Amino acid sequence: MNLDFSAIKESKNLLAFSAGIDSTALFFLLLKENIDFDIAIVNYNTREESIEELQYAKDLAKKYKKNIFYKEVKLKSESNFEKIARDIRHKFFKEIIREHLYNTLITAHQLNDKLEWFLMQLSKGAGLIELIGLKEIEDTGLYRVHKPLLNTSKDELKDFLEENNIKYFIDQSNYDEKYKRNYFRHNFSDRFLNEYKEGVKNSFDYLQKDINSLNISSGTLVKISELEIFKNLKDDNLNIRVIDLSVKRRGTLLSYAQRKEIIKQKKITISNKICISIEKDFIWISPKSNKIMDKKFKESCRINKVPKNIRAYIKEKEINLKDLMF
């Protein structure tokens, strides 16, 4: 495997670990390249093996002198299990990164995941940027997310582990097709990669270059805390791309229906937590807030043309309205 870890050679890194094929292979590949990192793992206690997986993570951390952060929760296997688990995991990682000042979160997403994502987005209705949703490096504002395995298939990672006699675990829930990602993986993406792996790698490379060539301007005019203000690009397609990128950095993925509703309503709250307002010249995005506002503050916001659904967050964070002038 020809992997490039130069982007994380000098940073303080945290590896999202699960003891499965992907993250275990990445653990040892990072060791092999002398990349400095610590590990974080969440035990959801949904399977008997999860106790062994957590212990394996602790053993590896002790043997290779890595700091380990772990969280134990008890989740039931329900219809929205994956979303709840993902939210818990992301919140946990963010807390660790903020407290211990990590620069980069390394995740073990690989080529099968990328094709699986592509097909799932294709089935829901998506544009070019959403189809190629998994990128090697993404900046969240607080930290970078690095996915160095996106051009490496699961079979290649499994071969690496077995050739080097490295222990790993297989999560049997990954074979349960009640989860949509498993259905796509077993019926489409894995089979397709078995026959057309090199072509898929090349296509993703070309598509990413096409996206880069579009050069969509998504830079913020103002960023204070989690408030962002962008220029209205006067094009619904370009505006939704800018909004999509901002919302994604906040841990939320927009559905096709949500993107249509944003363009239609202009002022909207997504998933009951992110407020978006498309104004004549600017796009405003902030977390939802229920902060009580007095009449004087509301009037100041009106005069300064601050959208109604953004005002409570500005009040909550005590943002000076003068800082929003541009």
N, C-alpha and C positions, 0 to 999 in steps of 0.2 A: 504493500500500500504506500502510495506516495502522498503523504499528508504534510500540509504546511501549517506549522504552529507559530510562525514568526510574529503573528499579531498579538500573541499572548506571552511572548518570551519574557517581557519585562514587567508585566502587570501582576497584580495580586488577584489570584484566581480561586473561584469556588466551583467545584464540579457537582452538578446535580446527579446523584447516584441512586441506583435502584437494585443493583446486584444482578440485573438481567444481562443478556448478551451485549447490547449496545454500550451501556455505561461501564460494564466491567472491561470490555475491550478498550474503551477510551481511557479508563484508569491506567491500564498497563502501557498503552501507547504514549500517554503523557509522561509516564515514568521513563520509558525508553528514550524519550527526547529531552529528558532532564527539565521538564516544565514544572515549575513550582505551583502547587495547588493544595487545597483542602477539600473536604467532601461534606455534602449535606444529603440527608435521606429522610423520607417520611414513611412511617409504618401506619397503614390504614387499618390493620388488624382485620382484614376481610378473609384471609387465608391462613392456614396453619403454617405454611412455609414462610410467611412474612417475618416471623420471629427469627427463623434461621437466617433470612436475608439481612436483617438488621445486625445480627451477631457477626455475620460475614463482613459487613461493612466496618464494624468496630475492630474486627481482627486485622483487616487490611490497613486501617488507619494506624493501629498500634504498630504493626510490622514495618510499615513504610514511613512512620513518624509524620502522619498527617493529622491535623485537627479535624474532628468530626462533629457535626451538628445534627441532631436527630429530633424528630417530633413524633409522638405517638398519639394517634386519634383512633376513634372507633366509628367507622362508617358502615351503614347498611348498604347492601347491593341493591340500589334503586335505579329508577329510569334516568335520573340526572346525576348519577354517581360520578361520572367522568368530569362533569363541570364542577361539582362540589370539590372533588379531589384536586382538580387543577387549581381552583381558587385558593384552597388551603395551602397547596404547595408553593404557589407564586407568592402568597403573603408571607410564608415562612422564609423563603429565600430572600425576599426584600428586607425583612427584619434583620436577618443575619448580615446581609451586605451593608445595610445602613449602620449597624452597630459595630461591625468589625472592619469597615472601610475597604471592602473588596472592590476592585475595578471591573472585573469580568465574571459573568456567570457562564460556565461552559456546559452545554447540553449535548446529549448523544443522539440527536436526531440524525437519521441517515437517509440514504437514497430511497429506500422503500417507503419511509415516512413522507418524503417529498412527493413521490408519485401518488401515494395514497391521498395526500392533501389535495393535489391537483385534481384528481378524479372526483373527490367529494365536493370541491368548489365548483367543478364543471357541472355536476348534477344539480346544483342549487341555483346556478346562474351567476356567473362572475366575470369580471373583466381581467385584463392581462395581469395587473398588479396583484389581484386576489389569487389568481391561479398559481402564480409563482410566489406564494406567501412566505415560504421558508427561505430566509436569506442567511448567508454565512455569518454576517456581522450586523447586528442591529443595536442602535443606541436608544436606551429608554429614558435618558436624561440623568437618572441616578447611577446607572451602570450600563455596560455593554453586554449583550448576549452573543456568545460565539458558538457556532455549530460547525465544527471542523470536519464532520463525517458526511456531509450532504452529498458528496460525490462517491461515497463508499456504500456498497450494498450490505444487507444483513448477513448474507452468505459469506462474504469476504471477512466480516468481523467474526463470525462463528468459526471459520477456518483458522483464523489467527489464534483464537482461544484454544482450539483443539490441538493445533500444531505445537503450542507452547504449554500444553497440559494445564491450562488455567481453569479453575472452577468457576461456574456461573449458574444462575437459576433461570428457570423458565416459568413465567407467570401463566398459569393455565387459563386465567380469565381472558387472556389474549386470543383464545380460540372460541370464545362465546360470541356468536354472531348477533346477539341482541344489541350489541354495541355496534353502531354504524361503521366506525373505523375498521372493526374486525371484519365486517361483511365485505367492505371494499378491499381490504388487504388480502383476504383469502380467495376471493372470487375474481379479482381483477389485477391489482397492482403487483402482487408477488409473482403471479403467473406470467404477466407481461414482461417483468424484469428478467425472468429466467431465460427468455428468448431474445429480448431486445435491449439488454442492459447498456451496451456502448452507445446505441442510438439514442436512448433516453438521456444519458449523460450529456451527449452533444447537444440535444435539443434544449435541455434546460440551460446550458451554457449560452446558446444563441438567444434564447428568450430573455435571459437576464441582460445580455448586451443590448437587446432591443429596448428593454425598459430603461436602461441607463441612457440610451440615445434620446429617449423622449424628453429627458431633462426637465421633469415636472418641478416647478418652483414650489417647495413646501416649507421654506424657511419662515420662522415666526418673526413678526414685526415686534411683538411684545411677548415675553414669557416671565410671569411672576408667580412663584409657587406653582400651582397646577393650572393656572389660567394661561391660555394661549390665544393670541390674536394673529390672524393671517390676512393677507390681502385677498379680496374677492377677485378671482381670476376671470369672472364674467363668462364662465363656461361650466355648465352643470357637471360634465364628466371630469374636468380638471378639479373642480371644487370638491367633489366627492372623494377624489383620490387623496387630496390634502387632508380632508376630514378622516378618512379611513386610516391613514398613517398615524395621525394624532391619537385617535381612539385606540388603535392597536397598541401603541406605546403604553397606553393606560391599562392594558390587559383585557380589552374587549374586542371581539371580532364582529364586524357588522355583517348582518345577513343581507341577501338581495332585497328582501322586503323592507328592512330598515333603511337601506340606502335610498330606495324609492321614496320612502316616507320623509326622509330628511329633505330631499329636493322639493317635495310637494309642500311640506309645512313650513320650511325655513327655520322656524323656532320649535325645538323639540327636546325632550329628555329621553335618552336612550337607556334601556335596562334599569330605569329608575335611579341612575347614578351619574350620568354624564349629560350636561346641558350643552346644546349646540344652537347657535343663532347665526343665520346667514343674512347679513345686512347688505345695504347697497354697495358699500366699498370694502367691508371687512367681514371676516368669519371669526366668531368668538366661540371658544370651547372651554368649559370648566367642569369640575365636579358639581353635582347637585348639592345644594345647601338649604337648610330650613331655618337659617338665622333670621331672627325678627329684625325688621328694618323700620326706623322712624321716618316720619314724613319728610323731614329735612334731608335725610340721606337719599330718599327716593327722588326728591326733586333735583338734587345735585346730579344724580345718575341720569335723570331725564334730560337735563340741560347738556350734559356731556355725552348724550346719545349712547348710554350703556344699555344693552338689551335687558329686558325685564327678567328673563330666566337666568341671567348671569349675576345680577345685582347682589343676591343673598351671599354668594360665595365671596364677592369682593368685600362685603361687610364683615363676614366671618373672619377673613384673613387680614382685615384692616389695611387693605391695599389703598394707597393714596391715589385718588382719581387723577391727579396731575401726572402720575407715572404712566397713565394710559393715553396721554396725548401724543400723537405722532403725525 
